[in-house]
């Protein structure tokens, strides 16, 4: 081999190796909603388990019960991210729903408090729930109330670079009475608001129960999605326990180029760390086989 060609080949080898590594790295990141997946532990212990499982992020429900002076330095030490917190307390937060215009002041007050919490926990996403259907109000009126409330909230979060991730939930098994129970309507709401700071939390478990057609819905609407939750059907157990082919779902998410978090939110049917290792294997395989 001539010297010039040898030097060109040698110089290109590390670059080729870098491209090969990039090609086999999934576009998205893994997170864990720690309370259901890792029960009977402190938040700090759960975070250590997340890092041990080689996941990039964690999330938790009640930010009021956690001390950011402890949690934020620990996450930085472990090299993981806080992928989200809950912005308005729960599925049907009394006096702060989106469905009823009478609750709007309470909703916006809660969002303001959660913005400060997001800053302290160093996260840029807040799970946002619509609340249950408002009595004596039609769906169209409630739909418009949700749109208006989220528009107002987007003005609050935008200066902080925080995204509200709005979650549809199933009403057939788990959350009877909840308003936003179909992904199609969630996407309609996000399109109406037309803000990069209001997106959908696509919970694969809930969408499978209500709508199915997961991969096509993800491909068609990925620009409107800023977070995923994962659980299998039935039972909301770990991937591989039910009817959803999570290998194919992960491949589809990766193929869109989505770079956000896919978060585990399931009830393990066996050793939790074993289930996280299996998810990590699915994750590693989804890019390698694409």
C-alpha positions as CSV (number, residue, x, y, z in Angstrom):
1,X,0.0,0.0,0.0
2,X,1.4,3.4,-0.9
3,X,2.3,5.7,2.0
4,X,-0.3,8.4,1.2
5,X,-3.1,5.8,0.9
6,X,-2.0,4.2,4.1
7,X,-2.1,7.5,6.0
8,X,-5.6,8.3,4.5
9,X,-6.9,4.9,5.6
10,X,-5.4,5.2,9.1
11,X,-6.8,8.7,9.5
12,X,-10.3,7.6,8.4
13,X,-10.4,4.6,10.7
14,X,-11.3,6.4,13.9
15,X,-13.9,8.5,12.0
16,X,-15.4,5.4,10.6
17,X,-15.5,3.8,14.0
18,X,-17.3,6.9,15.4
19,X,-19.9,6.7,12.6
20,X,-20.4,3.0,13.3
21,X,-21.0,3.7,17.0
22,X,-23.4,6.5,16.2
23,X,-25.3,4.3,13.8
24,X,-25.9,1.7,16.6
25,X,-26.9,4.3,19.3
26,X,-30.6,4.7,19.6
27,X,-31.9,8.3,18.9
28,X,-33.9,8.4,22.2
29,X,-33.1,8.1,25.9
30,X,-34.4,5.8,28.6
31,X,-36.0,7.0,31.8
32,X,-37.8,5.4,34.8
33,X,-40.9,6.6,36.6
34,X,-39.4,5.4,39.8
35,X,-42.3,4.8,42.2
36,X,-44.1,2.0,40.4
37,X,-41.0,0.3,39.0
38,X,-38.8,0.5,42.1
39,X,-41.1,0.3,45.1
40,X,-40.2,0.4,48.8
41,X,-37.1,2.6,48.4
42,X,-36.2,6.2,49.0
43,X,-35.9,8.4,45.9
44,X,-32.1,8.5,46.3
45,X,-32.0,4.7,46.4
46,X,-34.2,4.6,43.3
47,X,-32.0,7.0,41.4
48,X,-28.9,4.8,42.2
49,X,-30.8,1.8,40.7
50,X,-31.7,3.8,37.6
51,X,-28.0,4.6,37.0
52,X,-27.0,1.0,37.8
53,X,-29.4,-0.2,35.0
54,X,-27.7,2.2,32.6
55,X,-30.8,4.4,32.0
56,X,-30.2,8.1,31.3
57,X,-33.1,9.6,33.3
58,X,-35.5,9.3,36.1
59,X,-38.9,10.9,37.0
60,X,-41.1,11.0,40.0
61,X,-44.6,12.1,41.0
62,X,-44.8,14.5,44.0
63,X,-42.0,17.0,43.8
64,X,-43.1,18.4,47.2
65,X,-41.9,15.3,48.9
66,X,-38.4,15.6,47.6
67,X,-35.5,17.9,48.5
68,X,-33.8,19.4,45.5
69,X,-30.8,20.2,47.7
70,X,-30.3,16.4,47.9
71,X,-31.7,15.1,44.6
72,X,-30.1,17.5,42.2
73,X,-26.5,17.0,43.3
74,X,-27.1,13.3,43.4
75,X,-28.4,13.1,39.9
76,X,-25.4,15.1,38.7
77,X,-23.1,12.8,40.5
78,X,-24.8,9.7,39.0
79,X,-24.8,11.3,35.5
80,X,-28.6,11.0,35.0
81,X,-31.3,13.5,34.2
82,X,-34.6,14.4,35.8
83,X,-36.7,13.8,32.8
84,X,-39.9,15.3,34.2
85,X,-42.0,16.2,37.2
86,X,-45.8,16.4,37.5
87,X,-47.1,20.0,37.0
88,X,-50.5,19.9,38.4
89,X,-50.6,17.4,41.2
90,X,-52.6,14.5,39.8
91,X,-55.1,12.9,37.4
92,X,-58.0,15.0,38.8
93,X,-56.6,17.8,40.8
94,X,-59.4,19.5,42.6
95,X,-59.8,23.2,41.8
96,X,-57.0,23.1,39.2
97,X,-58.4,21.1,36.3
98,X,-58.2,22.2,32.7
99,X,-61.7,21.1,31.8
100,X,-63.5,23.7,33.8
101,X,-62.8,27.4,33.2
102,X,-63.7,28.1,36.9
103,X,-60.5,26.1,37.8
104,X,-58.2,28.1,35.6
105,X,-56.8,30.4,38.2
106,X,-56.0,27.4,40.4
107,X,-54.4,25.6,37.5
108,X,-52.2,28.5,36.6
109,X,-51.1,29.0,40.2
110,X,-50.1,25.4,40.4
111,X,-48.1,25.7,37.1
112,X,-46.2,28.7,38.5
113,X,-45.3,26.7,41.6
114,X,-44.1,23.8,39.5
115,X,-42.0,26.0,37.3
116,X,-40.0,26.9,40.3
117,X,-39.7,23.2,41.3
118,X,-38.6,22.3,37.7
119,X,-35.9,24.9,38.0
120,X,-34.6,23.5,41.3
121,X,-34.8,19.9,40.1
122,X,-33.2,20.9,36.7
123,X,-35.9,19.4,34.5
124,X,-37.5,20.9,31.4
125,X,-40.8,18.9,31.3
126,X,-43.9,18.9,33.4
127,X,-46.6,16.3,33.1
128,X,-49.9,18.0,32.7
129,X,-53.3,16.3,33.3
130,X,-56.7,17.6,32.1
131,X,-58.7,16.3,35.1
132,X,-62.0,14.5,34.9
133,X,-65.0,15.6,32.8
134,X,-66.7,18.6,34.2
135,X,-70.3,18.0,35.2
136,X,-73.0,19.8,33.2
137,X,-70.5,20.8,30.5
138,X,-70.3,19.4,27.0
139,X,-67.1,18.0,25.5
140,X,-66.7,20.9,23.0
141,X,-66.8,23.4,25.8
142,X,-64.4,21.4,27.9
143,X,-62.1,21.0,24.8
144,X,-61.9,24.7,24.3
145,X,-61.3,25.3,28.1
146,X,-58.3,22.9,27.9
147,X,-57.0,24.8,24.8
148,X,-57.3,28.2,26.5
149,X,-55.8,27.0,29.8
150,X,-52.8,25.4,28.0
151,X,-52.3,28.6,25.9
152,X,-52.2,30.6,29.1
153,X,-49.8,28.1,30.8
154,X,-47.5,28.1,27.7
155,X,-46.9,31.8,28.2
156,X,-45.7,31.0,31.7
157,X,-43.4,28.1,30.9
158,X,-41.9,29.5,27.6
159,X,-39.5,32.0,29.2
160,X,-38.0,29.1,31.3
161,X,-37.7,26.7,28.4
162,X,-40.1,24.2,30.0
163,X,-42.5,22.0,28.0
164,X,-45.9,21.0,29.3
165,X,-46.5,17.4,28.3
166,X,-50.2,16.7,28.2
167,X,-51.2,13.1,28.9
168,X,-54.2,11.1,27.5
169,X,-55.3,8.3,29.9
170,X,-57.4,5.3,29.3
171,X,-60.9,5.3,30.8
172,X,-61.7,1.6,30.1
173,X,-59.5,0.1,32.8
174,X,-57.9,2.7,35.0
175,X,-59.2,6.2,35.0
176,X,-63.0,6.3,34.5
177,X,-64.2,9.8,34.2
178,X,-61.0,11.4,33.0
179,X,-61.6,13.8,30.1
180,X,-58.7,13.3,27.7
181,X,-58.9,9.6,26.8
182,X,-57.9,9.5,23.1
183,X,-54.6,10.4,21.5
184,X,-56.4,11.9,18.4
185,X,-58.0,14.6,20.5
186,X,-54.7,15.2,22.4
187,X,-53.0,15.9,19.0
188,X,-55.9,18.2,17.9
189,X,-55.4,20.2,21.1
190,X,-51.6,20.5,20.6
191,X,-52.1,21.6,17.0
192,X,-54.6,24.3,18.1
193,X,-52.1,25.7,20.7
194,X,-49.3,25.6,18.2
195,X,-46.5,26.1,20.7
196,X,-43.2,24.2,21.0
197,X,-43.7,24.3,24.7
198,X,-46.9,22.3,24.8
199,X,-46.7,18.7,23.5
200,X,-48.2,15.2,24.1
201,X,-47.0,12.7,26.6
202,X,-47.7,9.5,24.6
203,X,-48.4,6.8,27.1
204,X,-48.1,3.6,25.1
205,X,-50.1,1.5,27.6
206,X,-53.1,4.0,27.7
207,X,-53.1,4.5,23.9
208,X,-53.0,0.7,23.2
209,X,-56.1,0.2,25.4
210,X,-58.1,3.1,23.9
211,X,-56.9,3.3,20.3
212,X,-54.2,0.7,19.3
213,X,-52.5,1.5,16.0
214,X,-49.4,2.5,18.0
215,X,-46.7,2.7,15.4
216,X,-48.6,4.6,12.8
217,X,-49.8,7.1,15.5
218,X,-46.2,7.6,16.6
219,X,-44.9,8.0,13.0
220,X,-47.6,10.4,12.0
221,X,-47.4,12.6,15.1
222,X,-43.9,12.5,16.3
223,X,-43.4,16.2,16.1
224,X,-46.2,16.7,18.5
225,X,-44.8,14.2,21.1
226,X,-42.2,15.2,23.7
227,X,-42.3,12.2,26.1
228,X,-43.3,8.5,26.2
229,X,-44.5,6.2,29.0
230,X,-44.1,2.5,28.8
231,X,-46.2,-0.4,30.2
232,X,-47.6,-3.6,28.6
233,X,-51.2,-4.6,28.2
234,X,-52.9,-6.1,30.1
235,X,-51.9,-5.3,33.7
236,X,-49.4,-2.5,33.0
237,X,-46.4,-4.8,33.6
238,X,-43.0,-4.7,32.0
239,X,-42.4,-4.9,28.2
240,X,-42.7,-8.5,27.0
241,X,-45.4,-9.4,29.6
242,X,-48.3,-8.7,27.3
243,X,-49.6,-8.0,23.8
244,X,-47.4,-5.0,22.7
245,X,-44.3,-5.8,20.6
246,X,-42.0,-3.3,22.3
247,X,-39.1,-4.3,20.1
248,X,-40.9,-3.0,17.1
249,X,-42.3,0.0,18.9
250,X,-38.7,1.0,20.0
251,X,-37.5,0.6,16.5
252,X,-40.3,2.8,15.2
253,X,-39.5,5.5,17.7
254,X,-35.8,5.3,16.9
255,X,-36.5,5.5,13.1
256,X,-38.3,8.9,13.6
257,X,-35.1,10.4,15.0
258,X,-36.9,11.3,18.2
259,X,-34.3,12.3,20.8
260,X,-36.4,12.7,24.0
261,X,-37.1,10.3,26.8
262,X,-39.0,7.0,26.7
263,X,-39.9,6.4,30.4
264,X,-40.7,3.1,32.0
265,X,-44.0,3.4,34.1
266,X,-45.0,-0.2,34.8
267,X,-45.6,-2.6,37.7
268,X,-42.9,-5.3,37.5
269,X,-44.2,-8.8,37.6
270,X,-40.8,-10.1,38.7
271,X,-37.5,-8.6,39.9
272,X,-37.5,-4.9,38.9
273,X,-33.8,-4.8,38.0
274,X,-34.2,-7.9,35.8
275,X,-37.0,-6.1,33.9
276,X,-34.9,-2.9,33.5
277,X,-32.0,-5.0,32.1
278,X,-34.4,-6.6,29.6
279,X,-35.6,-3.1,28.5
280,X,-32.0,-1.9,28.2
281,X,-31.4,-4.9,25.9
282,X,-34.4,-4.0,23.7
283,X,-33.1,-0.5,23.6
284,X,-29.6,-1.5,22.5
285,X,-31.0,-3.8,19.9
286,X,-33.5,-1.3,18.3
287,X,-30.8,0.7,16.6
288,X,-28.4,-2.1,15.8
289,X,-31.1,-3.9,13.8
290,X,-32.3,-0.8,11.9
